[in-house]
C-alpha cells in the first residue's frame, strides 16, 4: 500500500489542500499508512484530492466515508457516486442510492441533479418523471446556473399540457438571461425549444416567423 505523507517536499500540489491558513489540523497515522485529518472540511477535501488528483478510489472512499460520518453532505453524495461507478455488487449499488438520497435531502445539489437524471433516464431506478422533476427543481432552487438550466430544459421536454409548457418557457427565459450574463453556455438549446414551441403552439400561439427567428438564433450560437 502506498504511503502518503504531508510534507514541504513533493508532491507540492497537496499543500493547497492541507495548508495551515485553511485551519486544517493534521496528524500522521501510519496504520493503515494514511494520515488522519481532524477537520470535517479537510477530510472531505482529502477525499477530493485522492479521487481527482491521484485517481485513488480506495483512499477517496476512506476519506469520503469519514467526512460523511461527520455530517458532510457533499462527501456523502460523492461517496455514493463513487460506489455507484466503481462497485459491481448490488448491495453497494443500493447503499450508493441511499447515500445519494440522504445527501439530496440535505440539499446537496450534486446528489439532487444526479438523482434527477437517474429517474429521468430510468438508470438503476425506475423511470419516474415526477421524481426527476422533484429533485431537479430542488437543485435549481440552489440558484446554480447549470442546475437551473437542466431543470428548465427537462421541464419543457417532459411537458404535456399548455400550462406545463408555459411554465417551462418562463424557466427557459430565465436561464437565457443567465446565459447573457456569461454564467452558462447552453449552445442554443433553449432557442431550439422556443422554436419548437412557436412552431407547434406549445404554451404560446403558433407563430412560424418567431419559430424561424429562434431557430436562426440557435444555429447562430452553435456556429452553424
C-alpha positions as CSV (number, residue, x, y, z in Angstrom):
1,X,0.0,0.0,0.0
2,X,1.3,3.5,-0.8
3,X,2.3,5.8,2.0
4,X,1.1,9.4,1.7
5,X,2.9,11.9,4.0
6,X,2.2,15.6,4.1
7,X,5.5,17.4,3.8
8,X,7.0,20.6,2.3
9,X,8.6,18.4,-0.3
10,X,6.8,16.6,-3.0
11,X,4.0,16.4,-4.1
12,X,3.8,20.2,-3.9
13,X,0.1,20.4,-5.1
14,X,-1.1,18.7,-2.0
15,X,-0.1,21.8,0.0
16,X,-3.1,23.8,-1.3
17,X,-5.4,21.2,0.3
18,X,-3.6,20.8,3.6
19,X,-2.4,24.4,4.3
20,X,-2.3,25.9,7.8
21,X,-4.0,29.0,6.5
22,X,-7.1,26.9,6.0
23,X,-7.1,25.8,9.6
24,X,-6.6,22.1,8.8
25,X,-5.4,20.0,11.7
26,X,-3.2,17.1,10.5
27,X,-1.6,14.3,12.4
28,X,0.3,11.3,11.0
29,X,-1.3,7.9,11.2
30,X,0.9,5.0,9.9
31,X,-1.8,2.3,10.3
32,X,-3.2,1.9,7.7
33,X,-0.5,4.1,6.3
34,X,-2.6,7.2,5.7
35,X,-2.8,10.4,7.6
36,X,-5.7,11.3,9.8
37,X,-7.3,14.7,9.3
38,X,-9.2,16.2,12.2
39,X,-11.4,18.6,10.4
40,X,-14.7,17.9,8.6
41,X,-14.0,20.0,5.5
42,X,-10.4,19.0,5.3
43,X,-11.4,15.3,5.5
44,X,-13.7,15.9,2.6
45,X,-11.1,17.7,0.6
46,X,-8.7,14.8,1.2
47,X,-11.2,12.6,-0.5
48,X,-11.5,15.0,-3.4
49,X,-7.7,15.1,-3.6
50,X,-7.2,11.3,-3.8
51,X,-10.2,10.9,-6.1
52,X,-9.3,13.7,-8.6
53,X,-5.5,14.1,-8.3
54,X,-4.4,10.5,-7.8
55,X,-7.4,8.6,-9.1
56,X,-7.0,6.6,-5.8
57,X,-10.5,5.2,-5.2
58,X,-9.8,3.3,-2.0
59,X,-8.3,6.3,-0.2
60,X,-11.0,8.6,-1.6
61,X,-13.7,6.2,-0.2
62,X,-11.9,6.2,3.1
63,X,-11.9,10.0,3.5
64,X,-15.3,10.5,2.0
65,X,-16.7,7.9,4.4
66,X,-15.1,9.6,7.4
67,X,-16.3,13.1,6.3
68,X,-19.8,11.6,5.6
69,X,-19.9,10.2,9.1
70,X,-19.0,13.7,10.4
71,X,-22.1,15.0,8.7
72,X,-20.7,16.4,5.4
73,X,-23.5,16.0,2.9
74,X,-21.1,16.8,-0.1
75,X,-18.9,13.9,1.0
76,X,-22.0,11.7,1.4
77,X,-23.0,12.4,-2.2
78,X,-19.6,11.9,-3.6
79,X,-19.2,8.6,-1.7
80,X,-22.5,7.5,-3.2
81,X,-21.4,8.5,-6.7
82,X,-18.1,6.6,-6.4
83,X,-19.8,3.4,-5.1
84,X,-22.3,3.8,-8.0
85,X,-19.5,3.9,-10.6
86,X,-17.0,1.5,-9.1
87,X,-18.9,-1.3,-7.4
88,X,-20.2,-4.4,-9.2
89,X,-22.3,-5.6,-6.2
90,X,-26.0,-5.0,-5.8
91,X,-25.7,-4.2,-2.1
92,X,-23.2,-1.5,-2.8
93,X,-25.4,0.0,-5.5
94,X,-28.3,0.1,-3.0
95,X,-26.0,1.7,-0.5
96,X,-24.9,4.2,-3.1
97,X,-28.5,5.2,-3.9
98,X,-29.3,5.5,-0.2
99,X,-26.2,7.8,0.3
100,X,-27.2,10.0,-2.7
101,X,-30.8,10.3,-1.4
102,X,-29.6,11.2,2.1
103,X,-27.3,13.9,0.6
104,X,-30.0,15.2,-1.7
105,X,-32.4,15.5,1.3
106,X,-29.7,17.7,3.0
107,X,-29.8,20.0,-0.1
108,X,-26.6,18.7,-1.8
109,X,-27.1,20.0,-5.3
110,X,-24.8,17.4,-6.9
111,X,-26.8,14.5,-5.5
112,X,-30.1,16.2,-6.4
113,X,-29.0,16.6,-10.0
114,X,-27.7,13.0,-10.2
115,X,-31.0,11.5,-8.8
116,X,-33.0,13.7,-11.2
117,X,-31.0,12.4,-14.2
118,X,-31.3,8.8,-13.0
119,X,-35.1,9.0,-12.5
120,X,-35.4,10.7,-15.9
121,X,-33.5,8.0,-17.7
122,X,-34.5,5.0,-15.6
123,X,-30.8,4.4,-14.8
124,X,-30.7,2.0,-11.8
125,X,-34.0,3.5,-10.7
126,X,-37.5,3.0,-12.1
127,X,-38.1,5.8,-14.6
128,X,-40.2,8.5,-12.9
129,X,-40.6,11.9,-14.5
130,X,-42.3,13.3,-11.4
131,X,-39.5,12.3,-9.1
132,X,-37.0,13.5,-11.6
133,X,-38.5,17.0,-11.7
134,X,-38.8,17.0,-8.0
135,X,-35.1,16.6,-7.5
136,X,-34.1,18.8,-10.4
137,X,-36.4,21.6,-9.0
138,X,-34.7,21.2,-5.6
139,X,-31.3,21.6,-7.3
140,X,-32.4,24.6,-9.3
141,X,-33.5,26.3,-6.1
142,X,-29.8,26.5,-5.1
143,X,-29.5,29.1,-7.9
144,X,-26.7,27.1,-9.5
145,X,-26.9,28.1,-13.2
146,X,-26.3,24.6,-14.6
147,X,-28.9,23.1,-12.3
148,X,-31.4,25.8,-13.3
149,X,-30.7,25.2,-16.9
150,X,-31.1,21.4,-16.6
151,X,-34.4,21.9,-14.8
152,X,-35.7,24.3,-17.4
153,X,-34.7,22.1,-20.3
154,X,-36.1,18.9,-18.7
155,X,-39.3,20.7,-17.7
156,X,-40.0,21.6,-21.4
157,X,-39.1,18.1,-22.7
158,X,-41.5,16.3,-20.3
159,X,-44.3,18.8,-20.5
160,X,-47.6,17.5,-21.8
161,X,-50.1,20.4,-21.2
162,X,-50.2,24.0,-22.2
163,X,-49.8,25.2,-18.7
164,X,-46.7,23.0,-18.2
165,X,-45.2,24.4,-21.4
166,X,-45.9,27.9,-20.3
167,X,-44.1,27.3,-17.0
168,X,-41.2,25.7,-18.9
169,X,-40.9,28.6,-21.2
170,X,-40.6,31.0,-18.2
171,X,-37.8,29.0,-16.9
172,X,-36.1,28.9,-20.3
173,X,-36.3,32.6,-20.5
174,X,-34.8,32.8,-17.0
175,X,-31.8,30.7,-17.9
176,X,-31.2,32.6,-21.2
177,X,-30.8,35.7,-19.0
178,X,-28.1,33.9,-17.1
179,X,-26.5,32.9,-20.4
180,X,-26.4,36.6,-21.4
181,X,-24.6,37.3,-18.2
182,X,-21.9,34.8,-19.2
183,X,-22.8,32.4,-16.3
184,X,-23.6,29.4,-18.5
185,X,-23.3,28.3,-22.2
186,X,-26.3,26.3,-23.5
187,X,-25.2,26.2,-27.1
188,X,-28.6,27.2,-28.4
189,X,-30.7,24.6,-26.6
190,X,-33.3,27.0,-25.2
191,X,-33.7,28.7,-28.5
192,X,-34.3,25.4,-30.3
193,X,-37.0,24.6,-27.8
194,X,-38.6,28.0,-28.2
195,X,-38.6,27.5,-31.9
196,X,-40.4,24.2,-31.4
197,X,-42.9,25.9,-29.1
198,X,-43.8,28.6,-31.6
199,X,-43.9,26.2,-34.5
200,X,-46.3,23.8,-32.7
201,X,-48.2,26.1,-30.4
202,X,-46.8,24.7,-27.2
203,X,-47.5,27.2,-24.4
204,X,-47.6,30.0,-26.9
205,X,-49.7,30.8,-30.1
206,X,-48.4,29.3,-33.3
207,X,-46.1,31.8,-34.9
208,X,-43.9,30.5,-37.8
209,X,-41.9,33.7,-38.1
210,X,-40.9,33.6,-34.4
211,X,-40.2,29.9,-34.7
212,X,-37.7,30.6,-37.6
213,X,-36.2,33.6,-35.7
214,X,-35.5,31.4,-32.6
215,X,-34.2,28.6,-34.9
216,X,-31.8,31.1,-36.5
217,X,-30.6,32.3,-33.1
218,X,-29.9,28.7,-32.0
219,X,-27.9,27.9,-35.1
220,X,-26.0,31.2,-34.8
221,X,-25.0,30.2,-31.3
222,X,-23.9,26.8,-32.5
223,X,-21.8,28.5,-35.2
224,X,-23.7,26.7,-38.0
